[in-house]
Amino acid sequence: MRVAIAGAGAVGRSIAGELLENGHEVLLVDKNPTSISVERVPQAEWLLADACEITSLDEAALQRCNVVIAATGDDKVNLVVSLLAKTEYGVPRVVARVNNPKNEWLFNESWGVDVAVSTPRLMSALVEEAVSVGDLVRLLRFSQGDANLVELTLPEEAVLVGTRVGDVEWPQDTSLVTIIRGNRVLTPSKDDALEAGDELLFVAAPHREEQLEDLLSVREEEADSKGAKDKDAKDGRDAK
């Protein structure tokens, strides 16, 4: 797979290194001469050029790329690169970095963006994911198709604990893509039974997220019972 990355700063070089390790061809494009550090990522191709100019993108042969990543520190530049990659060169997959969360609403298919990655949002989502059990956490937004990557850690009292994946009536426009169980990553099959503590990753339409969270929620009677026990224990402590 051939990937062009606009922006050869720390973020762009880090992405390039990961992709090269996985056997992909990588081209790094940056207009700042001080960012052209071939020795840092020697396996990559390098191009000193303005990624917002058609002549530069022609030189980069963007039409041969499977993926373009707009990874500069300027949201305006990332939007322009995304739009040109999609509309002028027909790049199948365009991924764009969002630097300012206030601009996130712009990073959609109208600007040629298939996947928008907001670093501040992603970091906060990962914090939520690490401490939340039973709550749906949005990890990533896919602009193409209006869908999100969401995660939920199944609590012990969840309705679906012990239920086979194939027996669950999942909401429309949702797909269970991965089950993380301990240190194992499982591709769900219809015969897999859900277990307490499973991290479930879904691709889901935004308007289905509440329905999905309700489906994976704690049994009402058990939640009420636990609440009653907690209240009894508190009353006992107060009486003492």
C-alpha positions as CSV (number, residue, x, y, z in Angstrom):
1,M,0.0,0.0,0.0
2,R,1.3,3.4,-0.9
3,V,0.6,6.2,1.7
4,A,1.4,9.9,1.3
5,I,1.7,11.9,4.6
6,A,1.3,15.7,4.5
7,G,3.3,17.1,7.4
8,A,6.7,15.7,8.4
9,G,6.7,16.9,12.0
10,A,6.8,14.5,14.9
11,V,3.3,13.2,14.2
12,G,3.9,12.6,10.5
13,R,7.3,10.9,11.1
14,S,5.8,8.7,13.8
15,I,3.0,7.6,11.6
16,A,5.5,7.0,8.7
17,G,7.7,4.8,11.0
18,E,4.7,2.6,12.0
19,L,3.6,2.2,8.4
20,L,7.1,1.3,7.1
21,E,7.5,-1.3,9.8
22,N,4.3,-2.9,8.5
23,G,5.6,-3.1,5.0
24,H,4.0,-0.1,3.3
25,E,5.4,2.5,1.0
26,V,5.5,6.0,2.5
27,L,6.0,9.5,1.1
28,L,6.5,12.4,3.5
29,V,5.6,15.9,2.1
30,D,6.5,19.1,3.9
31,K,7.2,22.7,2.7
32,N,9.5,23.5,5.6
33,P,13.1,22.7,4.9
34,T,13.8,22.2,8.6
35,S,11.3,19.4,8.7
36,I,13.0,17.4,5.9
37,S,15.0,15.0,8.1
38,V,15.7,12.1,5.9
39,E,18.0,10.5,8.4
40,R,15.1,10.2,10.9
41,V,13.0,8.0,8.6
42,P,15.5,6.9,5.9
43,Q,13.2,4.2,4.4
44,A,10.6,6.8,3.4
45,E,10.5,8.9,0.3
46,W,10.7,12.7,1.0
47,L,9.4,15.6,-0.9
48,L,10.1,19.3,-0.1
49,A,6.9,20.9,-1.4
50,D,3.6,22.7,-0.4
51,A,0.9,19.9,-0.2
52,C,-1.8,22.6,-0.8
53,E,-0.5,23.1,-4.4
54,I,-1.7,21.0,-7.3
55,T,1.8,21.0,-8.9
56,S,3.3,19.6,-5.7
57,L,0.7,16.9,-5.5
58,D,1.3,16.0,-9.2
59,E,5.0,15.6,-8.3
60,A,4.0,13.4,-5.4
61,A,1.9,11.2,-7.8
62,L,-1.0,11.3,-5.4
63,Q,-3.1,9.4,-7.9
64,R,-1.0,6.3,-7.1
65,C,-1.7,6.5,-3.4
66,N,-4.1,4.2,-1.6
67,V,-4.2,6.5,1.4
68,V,-3.4,10.2,2.1
69,I,-2.9,11.4,5.7
70,A,-3.2,15.1,6.4
71,A,-1.1,15.3,9.5
72,T,0.1,18.9,9.7
73,G,-0.4,21.2,12.7
74,D,-2.7,23.5,10.8
75,D,-6.3,22.5,10.4
76,K,-6.8,24.7,7.3
77,V,-3.9,22.9,5.5
78,N,-5.3,19.5,6.5
79,L,-8.7,20.4,5.1
80,V,-7.3,21.6,1.8
81,V,-5.0,18.6,1.4
82,S,-8.0,16.3,2.1
83,L,-10.2,18.0,-0.4
84,L,-7.6,17.9,-3.1
85,A,-6.7,14.3,-2.5
86,K,-10.3,13.2,-2.7
87,T,-11.7,15.4,-5.5
88,E,-8.6,15.9,-7.8
89,Y,-6.9,12.6,-7.4
90,G,-9.6,10.2,-6.3
91,V,-7.6,8.8,-3.3
92,P,-9.7,6.0,-1.8
93,R,-9.0,6.8,1.9
94,V,-8.2,10.2,3.4
95,V,-7.4,10.5,7.1
96,A,-7.1,14.0,8.6
97,R,-5.6,15.2,11.9
98,V,-7.8,17.7,13.8
99,N,-5.7,20.0,15.9
100,N,-8.5,22.2,17.4
101,P,-11.6,20.3,18.6
102,K,-13.7,23.3,17.7
103,N,-13.0,22.6,14.0
104,E,-13.9,19.0,14.2
105,W,-17.4,19.6,12.6
106,L,-15.6,20.6,9.4
107,F,-13.8,17.4,8.9
108,N,-16.4,15.4,7.0
109,E,-17.0,14.0,3.5
110,S,-17.7,17.5,2.2
111,W,-14.0,18.2,2.7
112,G,-13.0,14.8,1.4
113,V,-12.3,13.4,4.9
114,D,-13.0,9.7,5.5
115,V,-11.6,9.5,9.0
116,A,-11.0,12.5,11.3
117,V,-8.7,12.0,14.2
118,S,-8.9,14.6,17.0
119,T,-5.9,14.0,19.4
120,P,-7.5,15.9,22.4
121,R,-10.8,14.0,21.9
122,L,-9.0,10.7,21.5
123,M,-7.0,11.2,24.7
124,S,-10.0,12.0,26.7
125,A,-11.9,9.0,25.2
126,L,-9.0,6.7,26.2
127,V,-9.1,8.1,29.7
128,E,-12.9,7.4,29.9
129,E,-12.4,4.0,28.4
130,A,-9.8,3.1,31.0
131,V,-12.0,4.0,34.0
132,S,-15.6,3.3,32.7
133,V,-17.5,0.1,33.0
134,G,-20.9,-0.1,31.5
135,D,-20.8,3.3,29.8
136,L,-20.4,3.7,26.0
137,V,-17.2,5.6,25.1
138,R,-16.8,7.1,21.6
139,L,-13.2,6.5,20.4
140,L,-13.2,7.6,16.8
141,R,-15.6,9.2,14.3
142,F,-15.7,8.0,10.7
143,S,-16.9,10.9,8.5
144,Q,-17.6,8.6,5.5
145,G,-20.9,6.8,6.3
146,D,-21.6,8.8,9.5
147,A,-20.4,6.2,11.9
148,N,-18.4,6.0,15.1
149,L,-16.0,3.5,16.7
150,V,-17.4,3.0,20.2
151,E,-16.3,0.9,23.2
152,L,-18.1,-0.6,26.2
153,T,-16.7,-2.8,29.0
154,L,-19.4,-5.3,29.9
155,P,-20.2,-5.1,33.7
156,E,-20.8,-8.2,35.7
157,E,-24.5,-7.6,36.1
158,A,-25.1,-6.8,32.4
159,V,-28.2,-8.4,30.7
160,L,-26.1,-10.1,28.0
161,V,-23.4,-11.8,30.1
162,G,-23.4,-15.5,29.1
163,T,-25.4,-14.8,25.9
164,R,-24.0,-16.0,22.5
165,V,-23.2,-13.2,20.1
166,G,-25.4,-14.9,17.4
167,D,-28.4,-14.8,19.8
168,V,-28.3,-11.1,20.4
169,E,-30.6,-8.8,18.4
170,W,-28.2,-6.0,17.8
171,P,-29.6,-2.6,16.8
172,Q,-29.6,-1.8,13.1
173,D,-26.6,0.2,11.8
174,T,-24.3,-1.4,14.4
175,S,-21.6,-4.0,14.1
176,L,-19.6,-5.8,16.8
177,V,-16.1,-5.8,15.3
178,T,-13.8,-7.0,18.2
179,I,-14.0,-8.5,21.7
180,I,-11.0,-7.8,23.9
181,R,-10.8,-10.4,26.7
182,G,-7.8,-10.1,29.0
183,N,-4.8,-10.0,26.7
184,R,-6.7,-11.7,23.8
185,V,-8.2,-10.0,20.8
186,L,-11.1,-12.0,19.5
187,T,-12.9,-11.8,16.1
188,P,-16.5,-12.3,17.2
189,S,-18.3,-15.4,15.9
190,K,-22.0,-16.3,16.5
191,D,-21.0,-19.0,19.0
192,D,-18.9,-16.8,21.2
193,A,-20.5,-16.1,24.6
194,L,-20.1,-12.7,26.1
195,E,-18.3,-12.5,29.5
196,A,-18.2,-9.9,32.2
197,G,-15.2,-7.6,31.7
198,D,-15.2,-8.0,27.9
199,E,-14.3,-4.9,26.1
200,L,-16.6,-4.7,23.1
201,L,-15.8,-2.5,20.1
202,F,-18.5,-1.5,17.7
203,V,-18.9,0.5,14.6
204,A,-22.2,2.2,15.1
205,A,-24.3,5.0,13.6
206,P,-24.5,7.9,16.1
207,H,-28.3,7.7,16.4
208,R,-28.0,4.0,17.5
209,E,-25.5,4.6,20.3
210,E,-28.1,5.1,23.1
211,Q,-30.0,2.0,22.0
212,L,-26.8,0.0,22.0
213,E,-25.9,1.2,25.5
214,D,-29.4,0.2,26.8
215,L,-29.0,-3.2,25.3
216,L,-25.7,-3.8,27.1
217,S,-26.9,-2.3,30.4
218,V,-27.2,-3.8,33.9
219,R,-30.3,-5.8,34.7
220,E,-32.8,-3.4,36.3
221,E,-33.8,-5.8,39.1
222,E,-30.1,-6.5,40.0
223,A,-29.3,-2.9,39.9
224,D,-32.3,-2.2,42.2
225,S,-31.2,-5.1,44.5
226,K,-27.6,-3.8,44.7
227,G,-28.9,-0.3,45.5
228,A,-31.2,-1.6,48.2
229,K,-28.3,-3.6,49.8
230,D,-26.1,-0.5,49.7
231,K,-28.8,1.5,51.3
232,D,-29.3,-1.2,54.0
233,A,-25.6,-1.2,54.7
234,K,-25.5,2.6,55.0
235,D,-28.6,2.6,57.3
236,G,-26.8,0.0,59.5
237,R,-23.7,2.2,59.7
238,D,-25.8,5.2,60.5
239,A,-27.6,3.3,63.3
240,K,-24.3,2.5,65.0
